[in-house]
Amino acid sequence: MTVTSVTRLVKEWCQTVGLKGNYGSHTLRKTWGYWQYKNQTPIPLLMEAFGHANQQQTLAYLGIQTKEISQIYDLEL
């Protein structure tokens, strides 16, 4: 499958179930990465998977906020 065909399918699925918004293949990529992060996949692995230059870029891409990062440290106490 091509990126274009996946994007078309995602848009059709979202329209069928009545989701409002601009969804596509990129949405799936970001969602996959976010759930990998939530399932404790190390950031360096995600960074490599996405082809990012540094961990900050990956965290920003996934929408990981400072509050969420600080909660990680709270768990270690």
Order of alpha helices (4+ residues) and beta strands (2+ residues): alpha-alpha-alpha-alpha-alpha
